[in-house]
Amino acid sequence: LDAPVADYWPAFAANGKGSCTVEHVLRHQAGLADAFPSSATLEQLLDGEAMADFVARACPDGPPGMATRYHYLTFGWILAGLVKSTTGETLSSLLQSVVVSRLGGLTGEMFLGVPEELLGRESRLASLEVKLAPGDADSSPVAAGINANIPLMSPALFNMRKVRAAEVPAANLHCSARA
């Protein structure tokens, strides 16, 4: 826990984060709570690899360990970057191979990003498709969530098919009731 993240993920040392430890990340003290591209599209925010790269290059709000601020989405992208750089696997594949496969019969019932083939048919994973009507793109609550200064914060947004399919590590684990 005391080792710098950069020992495992060298790119993370950019912009003064070289002293940020794994413990700082786990305690939400990395100084990256609001590290989002200023004009990111939804598609960019749903690209987990690109977001992990962005967070690795981001400037922290302050020195690691200085303050605790909930890293509501960046936490997952940091963990995904750590997992990828240490194991070569995505966080989703690691979840499947290390956790789901050992939970006894839950294969197909827990996903970090729902596979496309499950989104297209009935499954044990409930779904609500959100579709914006023409003319609602600027006035609906969903559009407001999409366009807000706080990315990915509309609850309805997470029921959109493309969002459910994306690997958003801190916010997109889909499970059956049994799982």
C-alpha positions as CSV (number, residue, x, y, z in Angstrom):
1,L,0.0,0.0,0.0
2,D,2.9,2.3,0.6
3,A,4.3,1.9,-2.9
4,P,3.8,4.7,-5.4
5,V,1.2,4.0,-8.1
6,A,3.9,4.9,-10.6
7,D,6.0,1.9,-9.5
8,Y,3.3,-0.2,-11.1
9,W,2.0,2.3,-13.7
10,P,4.9,4.6,-14.7
11,A,2.7,6.9,-16.8
12,F,0.8,7.9,-13.6
13,A,3.8,9.9,-12.3
14,A,3.0,12.7,-14.8
15,N,2.3,16.2,-13.5
16,G,3.6,15.7,-10.0
17,K,1.8,12.5,-9.0
18,G,5.0,10.4,-8.5
19,S,4.6,10.3,-4.7
20,C,0.9,9.2,-4.9
21,T,0.7,5.8,-3.3
22,V,-1.7,3.0,-3.7
23,E,-3.0,3.8,-0.2
24,H,-3.7,7.4,-1.3
25,V,-5.8,6.0,-4.1
26,L,-7.7,3.6,-1.9
27,R,-8.4,6.4,0.6
28,H,-9.6,8.8,-2.1
29,Q,-6.6,11.1,-1.4
30,A,-5.0,11.1,-4.8
31,G,-6.1,14.6,-5.6
32,L,-7.9,13.5,-8.7
33,A,-11.6,13.6,-7.7
34,D,-12.6,16.0,-10.5
35,A,-10.0,14.9,-13.1
36,F,-12.2,15.0,-16.2
37,P,-11.5,16.3,-19.7
38,S,-13.2,19.8,-19.8
39,S,-15.1,19.2,-23.0
40,A,-15.4,15.4,-23.1
41,T,-18.2,13.8,-25.0
42,L,-20.2,11.0,-23.5
43,E,-18.4,8.6,-25.9
44,Q,-15.0,9.8,-24.6
45,L,-16.1,9.3,-20.9
46,L,-17.2,5.8,-21.8
47,D,-13.8,4.9,-23.2
48,G,-12.2,3.4,-20.1
49,E,-8.7,3.0,-21.5
50,A,-8.7,6.6,-22.7
51,M,-10.0,7.8,-19.4
52,A,-7.4,5.9,-17.5
53,D,-4.7,7.5,-19.7
54,F,-6.3,10.9,-19.1
55,V,-6.2,10.4,-15.3
56,A,-2.6,9.2,-15.5
57,R,-1.7,12.5,-17.2
58,A,-3.9,14.7,-15.1
59,C,-2.7,17.4,-12.7
60,P,-3.8,16.7,-9.1
61,D,-5.8,19.3,-7.1
62,G,-3.1,19.1,-4.5
63,P,-0.5,16.9,-3.0
64,P,-1.4,13.3,-2.5
65,G,-2.7,12.6,1.0
66,M,-3.5,16.2,1.7
67,A,-7.3,15.9,1.5
68,T,-9.9,13.2,1.2
69,R,-12.4,13.8,-1.6
70,Y,-14.6,11.1,-3.0
71,H,-13.1,10.1,-6.4
72,Y,-16.6,9.0,-7.6
73,L,-15.5,8.0,-11.2
74,T,-11.7,8.6,-11.3
75,F,-11.2,5.9,-8.6
76,G,-12.3,3.2,-11.1
77,W,-10.2,4.6,-13.9
78,I,-7.1,4.7,-11.6
79,L,-7.8,1.1,-10.5
80,A,-8.3,0.0,-14.1
81,G,-5.0,1.6,-15.1
82,L,-3.2,-0.2,-12.2
83,V,-4.7,-3.5,-13.1
84,K,-3.9,-3.1,-16.8
85,S,-0.3,-2.1,-16.1
86,T,0.4,-4.9,-13.6
87,T,-1.5,-7.8,-15.1
88,G,-2.1,-6.8,-18.7
89,E,-5.8,-7.5,-18.2
90,T,-8.7,-5.2,-18.2
91,L,-10.5,-4.7,-14.8
92,S,-13.5,-6.4,-16.4
93,S,-11.6,-9.5,-17.4
94,L,-9.9,-9.7,-14.0
95,L,-13.3,-9.4,-12.3
96,Q,-14.6,-12.4,-14.4
97,S,-11.5,-14.6,-13.9
98,V,-10.8,-13.9,-10.2
99,V,-14.1,-13.0,-8.7
100,V,-17.1,-14.2,-10.8
101,S,-15.6,-17.5,-11.7
102,R,-15.1,-18.4,-8.0
103,L,-18.6,-17.4,-6.8
104,G,-20.2,-20.7,-7.8
105,G,-22.6,-20.5,-10.7
106,L,-22.7,-16.7,-11.2
107,T,-21.1,-16.8,-14.6
108,G,-23.3,-14.6,-16.9
109,E,-24.8,-12.7,-14.0
110,M,-22.2,-10.1,-13.1
111,F,-20.4,-7.8,-15.5
112,L,-18.4,-4.6,-15.5
113,G,-20.0,-3.4,-18.7
114,V,-22.7,-5.7,-20.1
115,P,-21.6,-7.7,-23.1
116,E,-23.5,-6.6,-26.3
117,E,-25.0,-10.0,-26.8
118,L,-26.8,-9.8,-23.4
119,L,-28.1,-6.3,-24.1
120,G,-29.9,-7.6,-27.2
121,R,-32.0,-10.3,-25.5
122,E,-33.9,-11.0,-22.3
123,S,-31.5,-11.9,-19.5
124,R,-31.4,-12.0,-15.8
125,L,-30.1,-8.4,-15.9
126,A,-32.9,-5.8,-15.9
127,S,-32.8,-3.0,-18.4
128,L,-34.5,0.3,-19.2
129,E,-33.7,1.9,-22.5
130,V,-33.7,5.7,-22.4
131,K,-34.4,7.3,-25.7
132,L,-34.6,11.1,-26.1
133,A,-37.5,12.3,-28.2
134,P,-36.7,14.8,-31.0
135,G,-36.7,18.2,-29.4
136,D,-35.9,16.9,-25.9
137,A,-32.2,16.8,-26.5
138,D,-31.7,20.1,-24.7
139,S,-34.6,20.1,-22.2
140,S,-35.0,16.6,-20.7
141,P,-33.5,15.6,-17.3
142,V,-31.5,12.9,-19.1
143,A,-30.0,15.5,-21.5
144,A,-29.3,17.7,-18.5
145,G,-27.4,14.9,-16.9
146,I,-25.4,14.3,-20.0
147,N,-24.6,17.9,-20.5
148,A,-24.0,18.7,-16.8
149,N,-20.6,19.9,-15.5
150,I,-20.6,16.7,-13.4
151,P,-20.0,13.9,-16.0
152,L,-22.0,10.7,-15.9
153,M,-24.1,11.8,-12.9
154,S,-27.7,11.3,-14.3
155,P,-29.1,8.0,-12.9
156,A,-31.2,7.6,-16.1
157,L,-28.0,7.9,-18.2
158,F,-26.8,4.5,-16.8
159,N,-29.7,2.7,-18.3
160,M,-28.7,3.8,-21.8
161,R,-27.6,0.8,-23.9
162,K,-24.2,2.3,-24.8
163,V,-23.5,3.2,-21.2
164,R,-24.5,-0.2,-19.9
165,A,-22.1,-1.8,-22.4
166,A,-19.2,0.4,-21.5
167,E,-16.6,-0.4,-18.9
168,V,-16.9,2.4,-16.3
169,P,-15.1,0.7,-13.4
170,A,-16.4,2.9,-10.5
171,A,-20.0,3.0,-11.6
172,N,-21.1,0.3,-14.0
173,L,-21.2,-3.1,-12.3
174,H,-24.3,-4.9,-13.5
175,C,-25.6,-8.0,-11.6
176,S,-28.6,-10.2,-11.4
177,A,-30.5,-10.2,-8.1
178,R,-28.9,-13.5,-7.2
179,A,-25.4,-12.2,-7.8
